[in-house]
Amino acid sequence: MREYVAGKIEFRNDSGGNIHCIVGKVSFETTKLVDNINAMIGQIRKMKPATSKGHYFKKVVIKATMTPAVQLVVQL
């Protein structure tokens, strides 16, 4: 529990290279959700291997359970 309070980010990826992660709840304030999404994207960027060439993100999509997906505009 202490790890999560300290800001531990947990995610998983599938065989297609998609990353799945919880960044908040629908009840969160907009600013809190934006901060969480930016933190997740920043963490993934930090984990990029130095040998990796080209764009690391092709697209970023956010969705809640049983809702349509919304594609985000991210600086590549």
PyMOL Python script that loads the backbone (N, CA, C, O; Angstrom):
from pymol import cmd

cmd.read_pdbstr("""\
ATOM      1  N   MET A   1       0.825  -1.185   0.000  1.00  0.00           N
ATOM      2  CA  MET A   1       0.000   0.000   0.000  1.00  0.00           C
ATOM      3  C   MET A   1       0.877   1.259   0.000  1.00  0.00           C
ATOM      4  O   MET A   1       0.536   2.252  -0.642  1.00  0.00           O
ATOM      5  N   ARG A   2       1.983   1.220   0.704  1.00  0.00           N
ATOM      6  CA  ARG A   2       2.866   2.388   0.771  1.00  0.00           C
ATOM      7  C   ARG A   2       3.429   2.755  -0.604  1.00  0.00           C
ATOM      8  O   ARG A   2       3.625   3.933  -0.903  1.00  0.00           O
ATOM      9  N   GLU A   3       3.690   1.740  -1.442  1.00  0.00           N
ATOM     10  CA  GLU A   3       4.210   2.011  -2.781  1.00  0.00           C
ATOM     11  C   GLU A   3       3.216   2.812  -3.615  1.00  0.00           C
ATOM     12  O   GLU A   3       3.602   3.725  -4.346  1.00  0.00           O
ATOM     13  N   TYR A   4       1.933   2.465  -3.502  1.00  0.00           N
ATOM     14  CA  TYR A   4       0.914   3.176  -4.271  1.00  0.00           C
ATOM     15  C   TYR A   4       0.731   4.601  -3.763  1.00  0.00           C
ATOM     16  O   TYR A   4       0.531   5.519  -4.559  1.00  0.00           O
ATOM     17  N   VAL A   5       0.794   4.792  -2.465  1.00  0.00           N
ATOM     18  CA  VAL A   5       0.691   6.133  -1.892  1.00  0.00           C
ATOM     19  C   VAL A   5       1.878   6.981  -2.332  1.00  0.00           C
ATOM     20  O   VAL A   5       1.738   8.188  -2.533  1.00  0.00           O
ATOM     21  N   ALA A   6       3.037   6.362  -2.482  1.00  0.00           N
ATOM     22  CA  ALA A   6       4.245   7.082  -2.888  1.00  0.00           C
ATOM     23  C   ALA A   6       4.251   7.401  -4.375  1.00  0.00           C
ATOM     24  O   ALA A   6       5.133   8.122  -4.841  1.00  0.00           O
ATOM     25  N   GLY A   7       3.278   6.876  -5.141  1.00  0.00           N
ATOM     26  CA  GLY A   7       3.183   7.203  -6.556  1.00  0.00           C
ATOM     27  C   GLY A   7       3.617   6.103  -7.502  1.00  0.00           C
ATOM     28  O   GLY A   7       4.005   6.388  -8.635  1.00  0.00           O
ATOM     29  N   LYS A   8       3.562   4.867  -7.072  1.00  0.00           N
ATOM     30  CA  LYS A   8       3.944   3.748  -7.926  1.00  0.00           C
ATOM     31  C   LYS A   8       2.994   3.679  -9.118  1.00  0.00           C
ATOM     32  O   LYS A   8       1.774   3.739  -8.962  1.00  0.00           O
ATOM     33  N   ILE A   9       3.574   3.552 -10.309  1.00  0.00           N
ATOM     34  CA  ILE A   9       2.789   3.415 -11.528  1.00  0.00           C
ATOM     35  C   ILE A   9       2.870   1.964 -11.974  1.00  0.00           C
ATOM     36  O   ILE A   9       3.961   1.419 -12.138  1.00  0.00           O
ATOM     37  N   GLU A  10       1.719   1.344 -12.170  1.00  0.00           N
ATOM     38  CA  GLU A  10       1.676  -0.045 -12.599  1.00  0.00           C
ATOM     39  C   GLU A  10       0.962  -0.112 -13.938  1.00  0.00           C
ATOM     40  O   GLU A  10      -0.121   0.449 -14.102  1.00  0.00           O
ATOM     41  N   PHE A  11       1.572  -0.803 -14.896  1.00  0.00           N
ATOM     42  CA  PHE A  11       0.957  -0.950 -16.198  1.00  0.00           C
ATOM     43  C   PHE A  11       1.317  -2.302 -16.773  1.00  0.00           C
ATOM     44  O   PHE A  11       2.205  -2.992 -16.271  1.00  0.00           O
ATOM     45  N   ARG A  12       0.619  -2.672 -17.831  1.00  0.00           N
ATOM     46  CA  ARG A  12       0.925  -3.923 -18.514  1.00  0.00           C
ATOM     47  C   ARG A  12       0.839  -3.657 -20.009  1.00  0.00           C
ATOM     48  O   ARG A  12       0.174  -2.718 -20.447  1.00  0.00           O
ATOM     49  N   ASN A  13       1.506  -4.477 -20.774  1.00  0.00           N
ATOM     50  CA  ASN A  13       1.414  -4.337 -22.218  1.00  0.00           C
ATOM     51  C   ASN A  13       1.038  -5.669 -22.840  1.00  0.00           C
ATOM     52  O   ASN A  13       1.241  -6.729 -22.248  1.00  0.00           O
ATOM     53  N   ASP A  14       0.486  -5.597 -24.043  1.00  0.00           N
ATOM     54  CA  ASP A  14       0.086  -6.813 -24.729  1.00  0.00           C
ATOM     55  C   ASP A  14       1.025  -7.089 -25.901  1.00  0.00           C
ATOM     56  O   ASP A  14       1.972  -6.338 -26.131  1.00  0.00           O
ATOM     57  N   SER A  15       0.767  -8.150 -26.629  1.00  0.00           N
ATOM     58  CA  SER A  15       1.654  -8.552 -27.723  1.00  0.00           C
ATOM     59  C   SER A  15       1.653  -7.562 -28.884  1.00  0.00           C
ATOM     60  O   SER A  15       2.560  -7.596 -29.715  1.00  0.00           O
ATOM     61  N   GLY A  16       0.660  -6.686 -28.959  1.00  0.00           N
ATOM     62  CA  GLY A  16       0.603  -5.687 -30.019  1.00  0.00           C
ATOM     63  C   GLY A  16       1.338  -4.411 -29.691  1.00  0.00           C
ATOM     64  O   GLY A  16       1.352  -3.477 -30.493  1.00  0.00           O
ATOM     65  N   GLY A  17       1.954  -4.355 -28.514  1.00  0.00           N
ATOM     66  CA  GLY A  17       2.688  -3.165 -28.106  1.00  0.00           C
ATOM     67  C   GLY A  17       1.820  -2.119 -27.428  1.00  0.00           C
ATOM     68  O   GLY A  17       2.269  -0.995 -27.204  1.00  0.00           O
ATOM     69  N   ASN A  18       0.592  -2.469 -27.102  1.00  0.00           N
ATOM     70  CA  ASN A  18      -0.307  -1.539 -26.409  1.00  0.00           C
ATOM     71  C   ASN A  18      -0.041  -1.576 -24.918  1.00  0.00           C
ATOM     72  O   ASN A  18       0.185  -2.641 -24.344  1.00  0.00           O
ATOM     73  N   ILE A  19      -0.069  -0.407 -24.291  1.00  0.00           N
ATOM     74  CA  ILE A  19       0.127  -0.312 -22.847  1.00  0.00           C
ATOM     75  C   ILE A  19      -1.216  -0.029 -22.193  1.00  0.00           C
ATOM     76  O   ILE A  19      -1.945   0.870 -22.612  1.00  0.00           O
ATOM     77  N   HIS A  20      -1.535  -0.800 -21.164  1.00  0.00           N
ATOM     78  CA  HIS A  20      -2.788  -0.635 -20.433  1.00  0.00           C
ATOM     79  C   HIS A  20      -2.459  -0.147 -19.026  1.00  0.00           C
ATOM     80  O   HIS A  20      -1.618  -0.729 -18.340  1.00  0.00           O
ATOM     81  N   CYS A  21      -3.126   0.924 -18.602  1.00  0.00           N
ATOM     82  CA  CYS A  21      -2.831   1.501 -17.304  1.00  0.00           C
ATOM     83  C   CYS A  21      -4.040   2.257 -16.783  1.00  0.00           C
ATOM     84  O   CYS A  21      -4.791   2.847 -17.559  1.00  0.00           O
ATOM     85  N   ILE A  22      -4.226   2.241 -15.492  1.00  0.00           N
ATOM     86  CA  ILE A  22      -5.268   3.044 -14.855  1.00  0.00           C
ATOM     87  C   ILE A  22      -4.648   4.380 -14.471  1.00  0.00           C
ATOM     88  O   ILE A  22      -3.646   4.420 -13.758  1.00  0.00           O
ATOM     89  N   VAL A  23      -5.243   5.477 -14.944  1.00  0.00           N
ATOM     90  CA  VAL A  23      -4.721   6.804 -14.629  1.00  0.00           C
ATOM     91  C   VAL A  23      -5.673   7.606 -13.742  1.00  0.00           C
ATOM     92  O   VAL A  23      -5.346   8.727 -13.352  1.00  0.00           O
ATOM     93  N   GLY A  24      -6.818   7.066 -13.423  1.00  0.00           N
ATOM     94  CA  GLY A  24      -7.744   7.768 -12.551  1.00  0.00           C
ATOM     95  C   GLY A  24      -9.140   7.194 -12.663  1.00  0.00           C
ATOM     96  O   GLY A  24      -9.357   6.135 -13.254  1.00  0.00           O
ATOM     97  N   LYS A  25     -10.082   7.920 -12.080  1.00  0.00           N
ATOM     98  CA  LYS A  25     -11.484   7.534 -12.107  1.00  0.00           C
ATOM     99  C   LYS A  25     -12.288   8.652 -12.752  1.00  0.00           C
ATOM    100  O   LYS A  25     -11.834   9.794 -12.815  1.00  0.00           O
ATOM    101  N   VAL A  26     -13.459   8.329 -13.223  1.00  0.00           N
ATOM    102  CA  VAL A  26     -14.320   9.323 -13.855  1.00  0.00           C
ATOM    103  C   VAL A  26     -14.654  10.442 -12.869  1.00  0.00           C
ATOM    104  O   VAL A  26     -14.905  11.574 -13.283  1.00  0.00           O
ATOM    105  N   SER A  27     -14.661  10.147 -11.602  1.00  0.00           N
ATOM    106  CA  SER A  27     -15.014  11.142 -10.590  1.00  0.00           C
ATOM    107  C   SER A  27     -13.880  12.131 -10.298  1.00  0.00           C
ATOM    108  O   SER A  27     -14.100  13.123  -9.604  1.00  0.00           O
ATOM    109  N   PHE A  28     -12.678  11.881 -10.812  1.00  0.00           N
ATOM    110  CA  PHE A  28     -11.549  12.791 -10.573  1.00  0.00           C
ATOM    111  C   PHE A  28     -11.792  14.135 -11.249  1.00  0.00           C
ATOM    112  O   PHE A  28     -12.504  14.228 -12.248  1.00  0.00           O
ATOM    113  N   GLU A  29     -11.185  15.168 -10.683  1.00  0.00           N
ATOM    114  CA  GLU A  29     -11.222  16.481 -11.319  1.00  0.00           C
ATOM    115  C   GLU A  29     -10.421  16.428 -12.610  1.00  0.00           C
ATOM    116  O   GLU A  29      -9.500  15.622 -12.743  1.00  0.00           O
ATOM    117  N   THR A  30     -10.771  17.282 -13.553  1.00  0.00           N
ATOM    118  CA  THR A  30     -10.100  17.297 -14.851  1.00  0.00           C
ATOM    119  C   THR A  30      -8.604  17.530 -14.711  1.00  0.00           C
ATOM    120  O   THR A  30      -7.812  16.857 -15.370  1.00  0.00           O
ATOM    121  N   THR A  31      -8.204  18.471 -13.864  1.00  0.00           N
ATOM    122  CA  THR A  31      -6.779  18.772 -13.712  1.00  0.00           C
ATOM    123  C   THR A  31      -6.011  17.585 -13.144  1.00  0.00           C
ATOM    124  O   THR A  31      -4.866  17.343 -13.526  1.00  0.00           O
ATOM    125  N   LYS A  32      -6.633  16.849 -12.240  1.00  0.00           N
ATOM    126  CA  LYS A  32      -5.988  15.681 -11.653  1.00  0.00           C
ATOM    127  C   LYS A  32      -5.802  14.578 -12.697  1.00  0.00           C
ATOM    128  O   LYS A  32      -4.761  13.921 -12.728  1.00  0.00           O
ATOM    129  N   LEU A  33      -6.804  14.376 -13.548  1.00  0.00           N
ATOM    130  CA  LEU A  33      -6.693  13.390 -14.614  1.00  0.00           C
ATOM    131  C   LEU A  33      -5.596  13.775 -15.607  1.00  0.00           C
ATOM    132  O   LEU A  33      -4.803  12.928 -16.019  1.00  0.00           O
ATOM    133  N   VAL A  34      -5.552  15.047 -15.989  1.00  0.00           N
ATOM    134  CA  VAL A  34      -4.532  15.517 -16.929  1.00  0.00           C
ATOM    135  C   VAL A  34      -3.145  15.319 -16.334  1.00  0.00           C
ATOM    136  O   VAL A  34      -2.233  14.877 -17.033  1.00  0.00           O
ATOM    137  N   ASP A  35      -2.973  15.639 -15.060  1.00  0.00           N
ATOM    138  CA  ASP A  35      -1.683  15.448 -14.394  1.00  0.00           C
ATOM    139  C   ASP A  35      -1.281  13.972 -14.385  1.00  0.00           C
ATOM    140  O   ASP A  35      -0.120  13.641 -14.625  1.00  0.00           O
ATOM    141  N   ASN A  36      -2.232  13.096 -14.111  1.00  0.00           N
ATOM    142  CA  ASN A  36      -1.951  11.658 -14.075  1.00  0.00           C
ATOM    143  C   ASN A  36      -1.579  11.125 -15.458  1.00  0.00           C
ATOM    144  O   ASN A  36      -0.669  10.307 -15.588  1.00  0.00           O
ATOM    145  N   ILE A  37      -2.283  11.590 -16.485  1.00  0.00           N
ATOM    146  CA  ILE A  37      -1.991  11.147 -17.850  1.00  0.00           C
ATOM    147  C   ILE A  37      -0.607  11.628 -18.269  1.00  0.00           C
ATOM    148  O   ILE A  37       0.174  10.867 -18.840  1.00  0.00           O
ATOM    149  N   ASN A  38      -0.307  12.889 -17.985  1.00  0.00           N
ATOM    150  CA  ASN A  38       1.016  13.427 -18.323  1.00  0.00           C
ATOM    151  C   ASN A  38       2.131  12.693 -17.571  1.00  0.00           C
ATOM    152  O   ASN A  38       3.204  12.467 -18.130  1.00  0.00           O
ATOM    153  N   ALA A  39       1.890  12.323 -16.324  1.00  0.00           N
ATOM    154  CA  ALA A  39       2.883  11.583 -15.542  1.00  0.00           C
ATOM    155  C   ALA A  39       3.122  10.206 -16.150  1.00  0.00           C
ATOM    156  O   ALA A  39       4.262   9.747 -16.215  1.00  0.00           O
ATOM    157  N   MET A  40       2.062   9.545 -16.595  1.00  0.00           N
ATOM    158  CA  MET A  40       2.199   8.222 -17.198  1.00  0.00           C
ATOM    159  C   MET A  40       2.972   8.311 -18.508  1.00  0.00           C
ATOM    160  O   MET A  40       3.879   7.512 -18.742  1.00  0.00           O
ATOM    161  N   ILE A  41       2.631   9.266 -19.363  1.00  0.00           N
ATOM    162  CA  ILE A  41       3.335   9.435 -20.629  1.00  0.00           C
ATOM    163  C   ILE A  41       4.806   9.771 -20.380  1.00  0.00           C
ATOM    164  O   ILE A  41       5.691   9.262 -21.069  1.00  0.00           O
ATOM    165  N   GLY A  42       5.058  10.627 -19.395  1.00  0.00           N
ATOM    166  CA  GLY A  42       6.436  10.975 -19.050  1.00  0.00           C
ATOM    167  C   GLY A  42       7.230   9.779 -18.565  1.00  0.00           C
ATOM    168  O   GLY A  42       8.402   9.628 -18.911  1.00  0.00           O
ATOM    169  N   GLN A  43       6.608   8.932 -17.773  1.00  0.00           N
ATOM    170  CA  GLN A  43       7.285   7.736 -17.264  1.00  0.00           C
ATOM    171  C   GLN A  43       7.626   6.777 -18.397  1.00  0.00           C
ATOM    172  O   GLN A  43       8.717   6.209 -18.414  1.00  0.00           O
ATOM    173  N   ILE A  44       6.725   6.591 -19.328  1.00  0.00           N
ATOM    174  CA  ILE A  44       6.988   5.714 -20.474  1.00  0.00           C
ATOM    175  C   ILE A  44       8.126   6.287 -21.318  1.00  0.00           C
ATOM    176  O   ILE A  44       8.979   5.541 -21.800  1.00  0.00           O
ATOM    177  N   ARG A  45       8.143   7.613 -21.497  1.00  0.00           N
ATOM    178  CA  ARG A  45       9.233   8.249 -22.260  1.00  0.00           C
ATOM    179  C   ARG A  45      10.582   8.031 -21.575  1.00  0.00           C
ATOM    180  O   ARG A  45      11.588   7.811 -22.250  1.00  0.00           O
ATOM    181  N   LYS A  46      10.611   8.089 -20.244  1.00  0.00           N
ATOM    182  CA  LYS A  46      11.865   7.872 -19.510  1.00  0.00           C
ATOM    183  C   LYS A  46      12.367   6.446 -19.680  1.00  0.00           C
ATOM    184  O   LYS A  46      13.573   6.203 -19.638  1.00  0.00           O
ATOM    185  N   MET A  47      11.457   5.507 -19.870  1.00  0.00           N
ATOM    186  CA  MET A  47      11.816   4.098 -19.981  1.00  0.00           C
ATOM    187  C   MET A  47      12.269   3.718 -21.393  1.00  0.00           C
ATOM    188  O   MET A  47      12.684   2.580 -21.615  1.00  0.00           O
ATOM    189  N   LYS A  48      12.198   4.640 -22.345  1.00  0.00           N
ATOM    190  CA  LYS A  48      12.581   4.360 -23.726  1.00  0.00           C
ATOM    191  C   LYS A  48      14.062   3.989 -23.779  1.00  0.00           C
ATOM    192  O   LYS A  48      14.902   4.735 -23.278  1.00  0.00           O
ATOM    193  N   PRO A  49      14.386   2.858 -24.375  1.00  0.00           N
ATOM    194  CA  PRO A  49      15.791   2.462 -24.494  1.00  0.00           C
ATOM    195  C   PRO A  49      16.567   3.448 -25.369  1.00  0.00           C
ATOM    196  O   PRO A  49      16.021   3.993 -26.328  1.00  0.00           O
ATOM    197  N   ALA A  50      17.811   3.669 -25.046  1.00  0.00           N
ATOM    198  CA  ALA A  50      18.644   4.604 -25.804  1.00  0.00           C
ATOM    199  C   ALA A  50      18.856   4.123 -27.237  1.00  0.00           C
ATOM    200  O   ALA A  50      19.093   4.937 -28.130  1.00  0.00           O
ATOM    201  N   THR A  51      18.774   2.824 -27.467  1.00  0.00           N
ATOM    202  CA  THR A  51      18.992   2.271 -28.801  1.00  0.00           C
ATOM    203  C   THR A  51      17.758   2.361 -29.690  1.00  0.00           C
ATOM    204  O   THR A  51      17.838   2.095 -30.889  1.00  0.00           O
ATOM    205  N   SER A  52      16.622   2.732 -29.114  1.00  0.00           N
ATOM    206  CA  SER A  52      15.380   2.826 -29.870  1.00  0.00           C
ATOM    207  C   SER A  52      15.397   4.066 -30.760  1.00  0.00           C
ATOM    208  O   SER A  52      15.683   5.170 -30.295  1.00  0.00           O
ATOM    209  N   LYS A  53      15.094   3.877 -32.024  1.00  0.00           N
ATOM    210  CA  LYS A  53      15.102   4.974 -32.990  1.00  0.00           C
ATOM    211  C   LYS A  53      13.660   5.318 -33.390  1.00  0.00           C
ATOM    212  O   LYS A  53      12.762   4.484 -33.278  1.00  0.00           O
ATOM    213  N   GLY A  54      13.455   6.536 -33.850  1.00  0.00           N
ATOM    214  CA  GLY A  54      12.151   6.943 -34.356  1.00  0.00           C
ATOM    215  C   GLY A  54      11.182   7.323 -33.243  1.00  0.00           C
ATOM    216  O   GLY A  54      11.571   7.536 -32.094  1.00  0.00           O
ATOM    217  N   HIS A  55       9.916   7.399 -33.618  1.00  0.00           N
ATOM    218  CA  HIS A  55       8.872   7.771 -32.653  1.00  0.00           C
ATOM    219  C   HIS A  55       8.584   6.608 -31.716  1.00  0.00           C
ATOM    220  O   HIS A  55       8.468   5.461 -32.147  1.00  0.00           O
ATOM    221  N   TYR A  56       8.472   6.913 -30.443  1.00  0.00           N
ATOM    222  CA  TYR A  56       8.189   5.879 -29.448  1.00  0.00           C
ATOM    223  C   TYR A  56       6.695   5.678 -29.274  1.00  0.00           C
ATOM    224  O   TYR A  56       6.252   4.583 -28.924  1.00  0.00           O
ATOM    225  N   PHE A  57       5.906   6.731 -29.516  1.00  0.00           N
ATOM    226  CA  PHE A  57       4.447   6.654 -29.444  1.00  0.00           C
ATOM    227  C   PHE A  57       3.883   6.782 -30.854  1.00  0.00           C
ATOM    228  O   PHE A  57       4.296   7.653 -31.619  1.00  0.00           O
ATOM    229  N   LYS A  58       2.954   5.924 -31.188  1.00  0.00           N
ATOM    230  CA  LYS A  58       2.236   6.091 -32.454  1.00  0.00           C
ATOM    231  C   LYS A  58       0.958   6.870 -32.198  1.00  0.00           C
ATOM    232  O   LYS A  58       0.616   7.773 -32.962  1.00  0.00           O
ATOM    233  N   LYS A  59       0.249   6.530 -31.129  1.00  0.00           N
ATOM    234  CA  LYS A  59      -0.920   7.288 -30.728  1.00  0.00           C
ATOM    235  C   LYS A  59      -1.245   6.973 -29.273  1.00  0.00           C
ATOM    236  O   LYS A  59      -0.851   5.933 -28.745  1.00  0.00           O
ATOM    237  N   VAL A  60      -1.965   7.882 -28.639  1.00  0.00           N
ATOM    238  CA  VAL A  60      -2.377   7.700 -27.255  1.00  0.00           C
ATOM    239  C   VAL A  60      -3.898   7.794 -27.219  1.00  0.00           C
ATOM    240  O   VAL A  60      -4.486   8.760 -27.707  1.00  0.00           O
ATOM    241  N   VAL A  61      -4.514   6.790 -26.642  1.00  0.00           N
ATOM    242  CA  VAL A  61      -5.970   6.720 -26.567  1.00  0.00           C
ATOM    243  C   VAL A  61      -6.362   6.511 -25.117  1.00  0.00           C
ATOM    244  O   VAL A  61      -5.741   5.723 -24.403  1.00  0.00           O
ATOM    245  N   ILE A  62      -7.391   7.217 -24.687  1.00  0.00           N
ATOM    246  CA  ILE A  62      -7.893   7.062 -23.325  1.00  0.00           C
ATOM    247  C   ILE A  62      -9.358   6.667 -23.399  1.00  0.00           C
ATOM    248  O   ILE A  62     -10.101   7.135 -24.261  1.00  0.00           O
ATOM    249  N   LYS A  63      -9.759   5.798 -22.480  1.00  0.00           N
ATOM    250  CA  LYS A  63     -11.166   5.415 -22.417  1.00  0.00           C
ATOM    251  C   LYS A  63     -11.493   4.879 -21.034  1.00  0.00           C
ATOM    252  O   LYS A  63     -10.635   4.369 -20.315  1.00  0.00           O
ATOM    253  N   ALA A  64     -12.743   5.011 -20.698  1.00  0.00           N
ATOM    254  CA  ALA A  64     -13.254   4.430 -19.461  1.00  0.00           C
ATOM    255  C   ALA A  64     -13.960   3.123 -19.819  1.00  0.00           C
ATOM    256  O   ALA A  64     -14.208   2.844 -20.992  1.00  0.00           O
ATOM    257  N   THR A  65     -14.271   2.347 -18.826  1.00  0.00           N
ATOM    258  CA  THR A  65     -14.972   1.096 -19.063  1.00  0.00           C
ATOM    259  C   THR A  65     -16.325   1.375 -19.709  1.00  0.00           C
ATOM    260  O   THR A  65     -17.082   2.231 -19.253  1.00  0.00           O
ATOM    261  N   MET A  66     -16.609   0.650 -20.760  1.00  0.00           N
ATOM    262  CA  MET A  66     -17.893   0.748 -21.470  1.00  0.00           C
ATOM    263  C   MET A  66     -18.148   2.142 -22.057  1.00  0.00           C
ATOM    264  O   MET A  66     -19.294   2.588 -22.112  1.00  0.00           O
ATOM    265  N   THR A  67     -17.103   2.822 -22.488  1.00  0.00           N
ATOM    266  CA  THR A  67     -17.260   4.116 -23.154  1.00  0.00           C
ATOM    267  C   THR A  67     -16.431   4.101 -24.434  1.00  0.00           C
ATOM    268  O   THR A  67     -15.515   3.291 -24.578  1.00  0.00           O
ATOM    269  N   PRO A  68     -16.755   4.999 -25.361  1.00  0.00           N
ATOM    270  CA  PRO A  68     -15.927   5.076 -26.566  1.00  0.00           C
ATOM    271  C   PRO A  68     -14.552   5.640 -26.255  1.00  0.00           C
ATOM    272  O   PRO A  68     -14.384   6.383 -25.289  1.00  0.00           O
ATOM    273  N   ALA A  69     -13.579   5.292 -27.064  1.00  0.00           N
ATOM    274  CA  ALA A  69     -12.203   5.766 -26.869  1.00  0.00           C
ATOM    275  C   ALA A  69     -12.046   7.170 -27.453  1.00  0.00           C
ATOM    276  O   ALA A  69     -12.721   7.544 -28.412  1.00  0.00           O
ATOM    277  N   VAL A  70     -11.132   7.939 -26.845  1.00  0.00           N
ATOM    278  CA  VAL A  70     -10.810   9.281 -27.305  1.00  0.00           C
ATOM    279  C   VAL A  70      -9.306   9.328 -27.547  1.00  0.00           C
ATOM    280  O   VAL A  70      -8.517   9.020 -26.653  1.00  0.00           O
ATOM    281  N   GLN A  71      -8.912   9.714 -28.760  1.00  0.00           N
ATOM    282  CA  GLN A  71      -7.488   9.800 -29.082  1.00  0.00           C
ATOM    283  C   GLN A  71      -6.952  11.144 -28.620  1.00  0.00           C
ATOM    284  O   GLN A  71      -7.562  12.183 -28.873  1.00  0.00           O
ATOM    285  N   LEU A  72      -5.800  11.122 -27.934  1.00  0.00           N
ATOM    286  CA  LEU A  72      -5.168  12.335 -27.432  1.00  0.00           C
ATOM    287  C   LEU A  72      -4.092  12.803 -28.398  1.00  0.00           C
ATOM    288  O   LEU A  72      -3.483  12.001 -29.106  1.00  0.00           O
ATOM    289  N   VAL A  73      -3.867  14.104 -28.418  1.00  0.00           N
ATOM    290  CA  VAL A  73      -2.794  14.677 -29.216  1.00  0.00           C
ATOM    291  C   VAL A  73      -1.573  14.772 -28.314  1.00  0.00           C
ATOM    292  O   VAL A  73      -1.602  15.460 -27.294  1.00  0.00           O
ATOM    293  N   VAL A  74      -0.497  14.081 -28.690  1.00  0.00           N
ATOM    294  CA  VAL A  74       0.719  14.043 -27.883  1.00  0.00           C
ATOM    295  C   VAL A  74       1.888  14.504 -28.736  1.00  0.00           C
ATOM    296  O   VAL A  74       2.014  14.111 -29.895  1.00  0.00           O
ATOM    297  N   GLN A  75       2.742  15.341 -28.156  1.00  0.00           N
ATOM    298  CA  GLN A  75       3.949  15.761 -28.853  1.00  0.00           C
ATOM    299  C   GLN A  75       4.867  14.560 -29.006  1.00  0.00           C
ATOM    300  O   GLN A  75       5.312  13.988 -28.011  1.00  0.00           O
ATOM    301  N   LEU A  76       5.152  14.178 -30.228  1.00  0.00           N
ATOM    302  CA  LEU A  76       6.027  13.030 -30.468  1.00  0.00           C
ATOM    303  C   LEU A  76       7.412  13.506 -30.467  1.00  0.00           C
ATOM    304  O   LEU A  76       8.337  12.715 -30.650  1.00  0.00           O
TER     305      LEU A  76
END
""", "prot")
cmd.dss("prot")
cmd.show_as("cartoon", "prot")
cmd.util.cbc("prot")
cmd.orient("prot")
